[in-house]
Amino acid sequence: MAVKKSGVSTITARREFIENYRGTVIEQRKELDLRLEKVDQKIDFFKRLESGQLELER
């Protein structure tokens, strides 16, 4: 990846920005992983209801 000479002075700032952004993406991924886990739990719940392993309380 080539960097134009005019951009050399901003290399450190751009790297730092990307590193910070990476941290943001990691945090978003953690949140998505938690949401996916909840969705998987709900899918499992409904499958167990369908198979008769669970019954709804009245």
C-alpha positions in Angstrom: 0.0 0.0 0.0 1.6 3.2 -1.1 1.3 6.5 0.9 1.7 9.8 -0.9 4.4 12.1 0.4 1.7 14.6 1.3 0.2 12.1 3.7 3.3 11.1 5.5 2.8 13.7 8.3 -0.6 12.1 9.2 0.5 8.5 9.3 0.6 8.3 13.1 -2.7 10.0 13.5 -4.3 7.7 10.9 -2.9 4.6 12.5 -4.1 5.8 15.9 -7.5 6.4 14.5 -7.7 3.0 13.0 -6.5 1.4 16.2 -9.3 3.2 18.2 -11.8 2.2 15.6 -10.7 -1.4 15.9 -11.5 -1.2 19.6 -14.9 0.2 18.8 -15.5 -2.7 16.4 -14.4 -5.2 19.0 -16.9 -3.8 21.5 -19.7 -3.9 18.9 -18.8 -7.5 18.1 -19.1 -8.4 21.8 -22.5 -6.9 21.9 -23.6 -8.7 18.8 -22.2 -12.0 20.2 -24.4 -11.5 23.3 -27.5 -10.8 21.1 -26.8 -13.8 19.0 -26.5 -16.0 22.1 -29.9 -14.7 23.2 -31.4 -15.5 19.8 -29.9 -19.0 19.9 -31.4 -19.5 23.3 -34.8 -18.5 22.1 -34.5 -20.8 19.1 -33.6 -23.7 21.4 -36.6 -22.8 23.6 -39.0 -23.0 20.7 -37.5 -26.2 19.4 -37.9 -27.8 22.8 -41.6 -26.6 22.9 -42.2 -28.1 19.5 -40.6 -31.4 20.4 -42.6 -31.7 23.6 -39.6 -31.4 25.9 -41.2 -28.3 27.4 -44.7 -27.2 28.1 -46.0 -23.7 28.6 -47.3 -23.0 32.1 -50.8 -21.7 32.3 
